[in-house]
């Protein structure tokens, strides 16, 4: 690849029911609706949208030259992979979209997401969703926001701007300077707020354009493509697959994986060392009738989502790192173990019993309760 940049990984975060999945579906739908289904690469746990497709969707709002080859959206929005091993949360996502319902504003999970992004200094953009529900909004399907907005009734524009100022005020309280994206001059100092509708597709071109700009500006050095060298990835999920046994769904963010490579993956006890038996990718949409859901590949290069089949994966931990061994296996295992130990949560033997679906949520709850305890 002549430009030497890998595809940036974009994570979608935000409060439950604020439209994270609809946004991803719309990005996929808008691009697949271009009838270029073959151009959209389906990965395990991710969808890759190449530069040519982004340019076409953005149309008149696409400006300037970019070396970034496209965007890789993690399909499991707000997934535990971002929050489970948060000691390295920034390693999985290069950029983030913070989804906020423009009519409901910030909610508890929105605030938690901002705190995570702040801690890892992850560049992000705010997608203010559901603008189609603002009173009097006149939808213009698929249009960029900057083309759709001027034609709206005056009272609707005022109502929309008021709702955006509430979001801007909340971000200010949390230490961020922000503005509606078309009023931002310097994206290194200000967060862009992009009004969008996943339902009508309005604002999606603007959002894709801002993400490309952020990737180019902030990440060019970080994205330098290491197409050779031992692969490093994050485990999204550990799954049983018929005929394959226990498999790992992995986002590979550096280097390469090859069938036959020895890998080490985190577990609750000693890290697991095993050999890759098969690397699997979803079949393209055009081959949907194929009996097998996956096709086997010999090699995978970052950034991409892939399913790994290998012996002895039963105890693997979602959210942990997977690394190809290049040299001393004990050193790699020790590095992964120390990373898992670093996120163990200290709890008390007396007090409240907490259950949570992810380590990230549990960690947030424990920290809040400890703060309350200190106040008393």
Residue pairs with C-beta under 8 A, 6 or more apart in sequence:
1 69
1 225
1 227
3 67
3 69
4 224
4 225
5 67
5 68
5 69
5 220
5 223
5 224
5 225
6 69
6 223
6 224
6 225
6 226
6 227
6 253
6 254
6 302
6 303
7 48
7 68
7 69
7 70
7 71
7 72
7 223
7 303
7 304
8 68
8 71
8 72
8 94
8 95
8 211
8 215
8 219
8 223
8 303
9 46
9 72
9 74
9 92
9 93
9 94
9 95
9 251
9 253
9 303
10 71
10 72
10 73
10 74
10 93
10 94
10 95
10 96
10 97
10 211
11 74
11 77
11 78
11 79
11 82
11 92
11 93
11 95
11 96
11 97
12 20
12 23
12 24
12 73
12 74
12 77
12 78
12 96
12 97
12 99
13 20
13 77
13 78
13 82
13 96
13 97
13 98
13 99
13 113
13 116
13 117
13 124
14 20
14 77
14 78
14 97
14 98
14 99
14 100
14 109
14 110
14 113
15 99
15 100
15 101
15 104
15 106
15 107
15 108
15 109
15 110
15 113
16 109
17 101
18 99
18 100
18 101
18 104
18 107
18 110
18 129
19 99
19 101
19 129
19 130
19 198
20 77
20 78
20 99
21 77
22 129
22 198
22 199
23 97
23 99
23 127
23 129
23 196
23 198
24 47
24 73
24 75
24 77
25 198
26 198
26 199
26 201
26 204
27 47
27 49
27 73
27 204
27 208
28 40
28 47
28 49
28 73
30 57
30 142
30 201
30 204
31 39
31 40
31 49
31 53
31 54
31 57
32 40
32 285
34 53
34 56
34 57
36 53
37 284
37 285
37 286
38 284
38 285
38 286
39 50
39 52
39 53
40 47
40 48
40 49
40 50
40 53
40 285
41 47
41 48
41 50
42 48
42 281
42 282
42 283
42 284
42 285
43 72
43 281
43 282
43 304
43 305
43 306
44 236
44 249
44 250
44 280
44 281
44 282
44 305
44 306
44 307
45 74
45 75
45 76
45 236
45 237
45 249
45 250
45 251
45 305
46 72
46 73
46 74
46 75
46 251
46 304
46 305
47 72
47 73
47 75
48 70
48 71
48 72
48 73
48 304
49 70
49 71
49 72
49 73
49 208
50 69
50 70
51 66
51 68
51 69
51 70
51 212
53 70
54 62
54 70
54 71
54 208
54 209
54 212
55 62
57 204
57 205
57 208
58 144
58 205
58 206
58 208
58 209
59 144
59 205
60 144
60 147
61 144
61 146
61 147
61 205
61 206
61 209
62 205
62 209
63 209
64 213
66 212
66 213
66 215
66 216
67 216
67 220
68 212
68 215
68 216
68 219
68 223
71 208
71 211
71 212
71 215
72 303
72 304
72 305
74 81
74 82
74 92
74 93
74 236
74 251
74 305
75 305
76 236
76 237
77 99
78 109
78 113
79 236
80 318
80 319
80 357
80 358
80 359
80 360
81 92
81 234
81 235
81 236
81 251
81 318
81 319
82 89
82 92
82 93
82 116
82 360
83 89
83 116
83 319
83 358
83 359
83 360
83 361
83 363
84 317
84 318
84 319
84 320
84 343
84 358
84 359
84 360
85 234
85 266
85 319
85 320
85 321
85 339
85 340
85 343
85 359
86 116
86 119
86 120
86 343
86 359
86 360
86 363
87 339
87 342
87 343
88 234
88 321
88 339
89 116
89 119
89 120
89 122
90 120
90 121
90 122
91 234
91 253
92 234
92 251
92 253
93 122
94 122
94 123
94 215
94 219
94 222
94 223
95 122
95 123
95 124
95 125
95 211
95 214
95 215
95 218
95 219
96 113
96 117
96 122
96 123
96 124
96 125
97 124
97 125
97 126
97 127
97 207
97 211
98 110
98 113
98 114
98 117
98 124
98 125
98 126
98 127
99 127
99 129
100 106
100 110
100 126
100 127
100 128
100 129
100 167
101 129
101 130
102 128
102 129
102 130
102 131
102 133
102 134
102 160
102 163
102 164
102 167
102 195
103 130
103 133
103 134
103 163
105 163
105 166
105 167
105 170
106 167
106 170
111 174
112 360
112 361
112 364
114 171
114 174
114 176
115 174
115 364
116 122
116 360
117 124
118 174
118 175
118 176
123 214
123 218
123 219
124 191
125 181
125 191
125 192
125 193
125 194
125 207
125 210
125 211
125 214
126 167
126 171
126 178
126 191
126 192
126 193
126 194
127 194
127 196
127 203
127 207
128 163
128 164
128 167
128 193
128 194
128 195
128 196
129 196
129 197
129 198
130 197
130 198
130 199
131 137
131 145
131 160
131 195
131 196
131 197
131 202
131 203
132 139
132 197
132 199
132 200
132 202
134 156
134 159
134 160
134 163
135 155
135 156
135 159
136 152
136 153
136 155
136 156
136 159
137 152
137 156
137 160
138 151
138 152
138 153
138 156
139 148
139 197
139 199
139 200
139 202
140 147
140 148
140 151
140 200
140 202
141 200
141 201
141 202
142 200
142 201
142 202
142 204
142 205
143 201
143 202
143 205
144 202
144 203
144 205
144 206
145 182
145 194
145 195
145 196
145 202
145 203
145 206
146 182
146 206
148 202
148 203
149 157
149 160
149 195
152 160
160 195
161 180
164 180
164 193
164 195
167 178
167 193
168 178
168 179
168 193
171 177
171 178
171 191
171 193
172 178
176 191
177 189
177 190
177 191
178 184
178 190
178 191
178 192
178 193
179 190
179 192
179 193
180 192
180 193
180 194
180 195
181 192
181 193
181 194
181 206
181 210
182 206
184 190
184 191
184 192
187 210
187 213
187 214
187 217
188 217
188 218
192 210
194 203
194 206
194 207
194 210
195 202
195 203
196 202
196 203
196 204
196 206
196 207
197 203
198 204
215 223
225 302
226 254
226 255
226 302
227 255
227 256
227 301
227 302
228 255
228 256
229 254
229 255
229 256
229 326
230 255
230 256
230 261
230 323
230 324
230 325
230 326
231 252
231 254
231 255
231 256
231 257
231 261
231 263
231 300
231 302
231 322
231 323
231 324
232 252
232 253
232 254
232 255
232 321
232 322
232 323
232 324
233 250
233 251
233 252
233 253
233 254
233 257
233 302
233 306
233 321
233 322
233 323
234 250
234 251
234 253
234 319
234 320
234 321
234 322
235 248
235 249
235 250
235 265
235 266
235 316
235 317
235 318
235 319
235 320
235 321
235 322
236 249
236 250
236 251
236 305
236 318
237 248
237 249
237 318
238 246
238 247
238 248
238 249
238 313
238 316
238 317
238 318
239 246
239 247
239 248
239 249
239 307
240 246
240 247
241 247
241 307
241 309
244 278
244 280
244 309
245 309
245 311
245 313
246 313
246 314
246 316
247 280
247 307
247 308
247 309
247 313
248 265
248 307
248 308
248 310
248 313
248 316
248 322
249 305
249 306
249 307
250 305
250 306
250 307
250 308
250 322
251 303
251 304
251 305
252 300
252 301
252 302
252 303
252 304
252 305
252 306
253 302
253 303
254 302
255 301
255 302
255 324
256 299
256 300
256 301
256 302
256 324
257 263
257 276
257 279
257 299
257 300
257 306
257 308
257 324
258 276
258 279
258 298
258 299
259 276
259 277
259 278
259 279
259 298
259 299
260 275
260 276
261 275
261 276
261 324
261 325
262 273
262 274
262 275
262 276
262 324
262 325
262 329
263 273
263 274
263 275
263 276
263 308
263 310
263 322
263 323
263 324
263 325
264 271
264 272
264 273
264 322
264 323
264 325
264 329
264 332
264 333
264 336
265 271
265 272
265 274
265 313
265 316
265 317
265 320
265 321
265 322
265 323
265 336
266 272
266 316
266 317
266 320
266 321
266 322
266 336
266 337
266 339
266 340
267 315
267 316
267 317
267 320
268 315
268 317
269 315
270 333
270 337
271 332
271 333
271 336
271 337
272 312
272 313
272 315
272 316
273 325
273 329
273 333
274 310
274 311
274 312
274 313
275 310
275 311
276 308
276 309
276 310
277 309
277 310
277 311
278 296
278 308
278 309
279 296
279 297
279 298
279 299
279 300
279 306
279 307
279 308
279 309
280 294
280 295
280 296
280 297
280 306
280 307
280 308
280 309
281 294
281 295
281 297
281 300
281 306
281 307
282 293
282 294
282 295
283 290
283 292
283 293
283 294
283 295
287 295
294 307
297 306
300 306
308 322
317 340
319 359
320 336
320 339
320 340
321 336
321 339
323 332
323 335
323 336
325 332
343 359
343 363
345 359
345 362
345 363
345 366
346 366
347 366
351 369
352 369
354 362
354 365
354 366
354 369
356 362
356 365
